[in-house]
Amino acid sequence: MNDLAAQLPTLEELKQRGEPTKARPLTDTEQARAKADKKDRPKHLETKRKSEALCKYHLRKWGCTNVEKVRDDLRIVGDHSIRISKDVDFRSDWPLLLDGIVRPVPTRVESKGITLRVGSKGLMGSFPLSNLSAKEREYLHKNRMRGGLSAIHLAWWFNGECSMVDFILWKNWSAIEDWLKDKAEHDKRFGGKSLRWHADRDLMGRCEIYKASGRWHLCHDHWLEPLLTKGEQPKLL
């Protein structure tokens, strides 16, 4: 490590303090991590692209109208380009029966994809809670407070294929995060910073959508059932 880098806090420490990162030479560890991230980036982008395509397909399949993929604004600042988020991944309307009248309910859905691997406990993988940005959380929360439907579409991938999706309401997702954090306070071996495939998915309740014989099916008693079969607003909104 060079002398200058040794005198400055790491990028992780700056993020924890909420301070802007400063231009400086990277440490050896940060350089190695940057190289690894660069190598894996094409895989991450491919998983993201496929997850978003699957989310769009599901929303249309379930009766959403005006499904729109929200693109970030690209702005030029000096010699650099930056992306400005305008909303979560998808905006749409969901025609629901409210007070005897079918009305379009504003719907916001954030799409996320996770790649699984074979480990000591079978299929393993996790979704870091930090992968949901403060902006994305704000968009989902505000839409729900305005009477809209806000949800997370979580696609699990293995060997390039997805056969399981968790489609969970934002209200329930927030409760899961609170539970994980509370568990971490009592069990120091558990960080509470991610949702693990092999250990934590049961916390989400009845929100699985699985693929069998080439078709997608809702698990028994999924919260979407009354919405799809009767057009009624789910009680959990």
C-alpha positions in Angstrom: 0.0 0.0 0.0 1.4 3.4 -0.9 1.9 6.1 1.8 -0.9 8.4 0.5 -3.5 5.6 0.5 -2.4 4.5 4.0 -3.2 8.0 5.4 -6.8 8.2 4.1 -9.9 6.2 5.1 -11.0 3.3 2.9 -13.9 3.8 0.5 -16.1 1.6 2.8 -15.3 3.8 5.8 -16.2 6.9 3.8 -19.5 5.3 2.8 -20.3 4.4 6.3 -19.7 8.0 7.4 -21.9 9.3 4.6 -19.0 11.3 3.3 -18.2 11.7 -0.4 -15.4 9.5 -1.7 -12.2 11.4 -2.5 -10.0 10.9 -5.5 -6.9 9.0 -4.4 -4.9 5.9 -5.4 -6.7 2.7 -4.7 -5.3 0.2 -2.1 -4.2 -3.2 -3.3 -7.4 -4.7 -1.9 -9.6 -2.2 -3.7 -7.7 -2.7 -7.0 -8.2 -6.4 -6.8 -11.9 -6.0 -6.0 -12.3 -3.5 -8.9 -10.7 -6.1 -11.3 -13.0 -8.8 -10.1 -16.1 -6.6 -10.4 -15.0 -5.6 -14.0 -14.7 -9.3 -14.9 -18.1 -10.2 -13.4 -19.9 -7.1 -14.8 -21.0 -8.7 -18.1 -22.6 -11.5 -16.1 -24.3 -9.1 -13.7 -25.7 -7.0 -16.6 -27.0 -10.1 -18.4 -28.8 -11.3 -15.2 -30.2 -7.8 -14.8 -31.4 -7.7 -18.4 -33.0 -11.1 -18.3 -34.6 -10.4 -14.9 -36.2 -7.2 -16.2 -37.5 -9.0 -19.3 -39.1 -11.6 -17.1 -40.6 -9.0 -14.8 -42.1 -7.2 -17.8 -43.6 -10.5 -19.0 -45.1 -11.3 -15.7 -46.7 -7.9 -15.2 -48.4 -8.1 -18.6 -49.4 -11.7 -18.0 -51.1 -10.7 -14.7 -53.1 -8.0 -16.3 -51.1 -4.8 -15.8 -51.7 -2.1 -18.4 -49.4 0.7 -19.6 -46.3 -1.3 -18.5 -43.3 1.1 -18.9 -39.6 0.4 -18.3 -38.3 3.5 -16.7 -34.9 4.7 -18.1 -32.5 6.8 -16.1 -31.7 10.3 -17.3 -28.1 10.6 -18.7 -26.5 13.9 -17.8 -23.0 15.2 -18.7 -21.1 16.8 -15.8 -17.7 18.1 -16.9 -15.9 15.2 -18.6 -18.2 12.6 -17.0 -21.7 11.2 -17.6 -23.9 10.4 -14.7 -27.3 8.6 -14.5 -30.2 10.2 -12.6 -32.9 7.8 -11.4 -36.4 8.8 -12.2 -38.3 5.9 -10.6 -38.1 2.1 -10.0 -37.7 -0.3 -12.9 -41.3 -0.5 -13.9 -44.4 1.7 -13.8 -47.8 0.4 -14.8 -51.5 0.4 -13.9 -53.3 -2.5 -12.4 -57.1 -2.6 -13.0 -58.6 -3.5 -9.6 -62.1 -3.8 -8.3 -62.4 -1.1 -5.6 -65.8 -0.3 -4.0 -67.6 -2.0 -6.9 -65.7 -0.1 -9.6 -62.7 -1.2 -11.6 -60.1 1.4 -11.3 -56.4 1.6 -12.4 -54.1 1.4 -9.4 -50.7 3.0 -9.9 -48.1 0.1 -9.7 -44.4 0.4 -9.1 -42.2 -2.7 -9.3 -38.4 -3.0 -8.8 -36.8 -5.9 -10.5 -33.8 -7.7 -9.0 -31.9 -10.9 -10.1 -29.7 -13.2 -8.0 -27.4 -15.9 -9.3 -27.4 -19.2 -7.2 -24.5 -21.7 -6.9 -24.1 -25.1 -5.5 -22.6 -25.0 -2.0 -22.3 -27.0 1.2 -26.0 -26.6 1.9 -27.2 -27.3 -1.7 -28.3 -24.3 -3.7 -26.9 -21.1 -2.1 -27.0 -17.4 -2.8 -28.2 -14.2 -1.2 -29.6 -10.8 -2.1 -27.8 -8.0 -0.3 -30.3 -5.6 1.2 -28.0 -2.7 0.2 -28.8 -3.6 -3.5 -32.1 -1.6 -2.9 -31.0 2.0 -3.0 -32.4 4.8 -0.9 -34.0 6.2 -4.0 -35.7 3.0 -4.9 -37.0 2.6 -1.4 -38.3 6.1 -1.5 -40.2 5.5 -4.8 -41.8 2.3 -3.5 -42.8 3.8 -0.2 -44.3 7.0 -1.7 -46.3 5.0 -4.2 -47.7 2.8 -1.4 -48.6 5.9 0.7 -50.5 7.3 -2.2 -52.7 4.2 -2.4 -50.6 2.4 -5.1 -49.3 -1.1 -5.3 -45.5 -1.3 -4.7 -43.6 -4.6 -5.0 -40.3 -6.3 -5.5 -39.8 -8.9 -8.3 -37.0 -11.1 -7.1 -35.8 -13.6 -9.8 -33.5 -16.5 -8.7 -31.1 -17.8 -11.5 -29.1 -21.0 -11.7 -27.0 -22.1 -14.7 -28.6 -19.3 -16.8 -32.2 -20.4 -16.1 -34.9 -19.0 -13.8 -37.6 -21.3 -12.4 -38.4 -19.4 -9.2 -39.5 -15.8 -8.6 -40.5 -14.2 -5.3 -43.0 -11.3 -5.9 -43.5 -9.6 -2.6 -45.3 -6.5 -1.6 -43.2 -3.6 -0.3 -45.0 -3.5 3.0 -44.0 -7.1 3.7 -40.4 -6.6 2.4 -39.9 -3.8 4.9 -41.1 -6.1 7.7 -38.6 -8.8 6.6 -35.8 -6.3 6.7 -36.8 -5.3 10.3 -36.8 -8.9 11.3 -33.4 -9.6 9.9 -31.9 -6.6 11.6 -33.5 -7.6 14.9 -32.1 -11.1 14.6 -28.6 -9.7 13.9 -28.8 -7.7 17.2 -29.3 -11.0 19.1 -27.1 -13.3 17.1 -23.7 -11.7 16.5 -22.8 -14.5 14.1 -25.5 -13.2 11.7 -25.0 -9.9 10.0 -28.6 -9.4 8.9 -27.5 -7.6 5.7 -28.8 -10.1 3.1 -31.7 -12.3 2.3 -30.3 -15.9 1.9 -31.9 -18.4 -0.4 -31.3 -21.4 1.8 -32.2 -19.8 5.2 -34.5 -16.7 4.9 -36.9 -17.1 2.0 -39.6 -18.6 4.3 -39.9 -15.2 5.8 -41.5 -13.9 2.7 -44.6 -16.1 3.1 -46.8 -17.0 0.2 -45.2 -15.0 -2.7 -43.5 -17.7 -4.8 -44.1 -17.9 -8.5 -42.6 -21.1 -10.0 -42.1 -22.5 -13.5 -43.2 -26.0 -14.3 -43.8 -27.7 -17.7 -42.8 -24.4 -19.4 -45.5 -22.4 -17.6 -45.5 -20.0 -14.7 -47.7 -20.7 -11.7 -48.6 -19.0 -8.4 -47.9 -21.0 -5.3 -51.0 -21.9 -3.2 -52.6 -19.0 -1.4 -50.4 -16.4 -3.1 -51.4 -12.8 -2.2 -52.0 -12.2 -5.9 -54.9 -14.8 -6.1 -57.8 -12.5 -5.2 -56.4 -9.9 -7.6 -56.2 -12.3 -10.6 -59.3 -14.4 -10.0 -61.7 -11.8 -8.7 -60.1 -8.5 -9.6 -60.2 -7.5 -5.9 -57.5 -5.5 -4.1 -55.3 -7.7 -2.0 -55.8 -7.1 1.7 -52.0 -6.7 2.3 -51.5 -3.5 0.4 
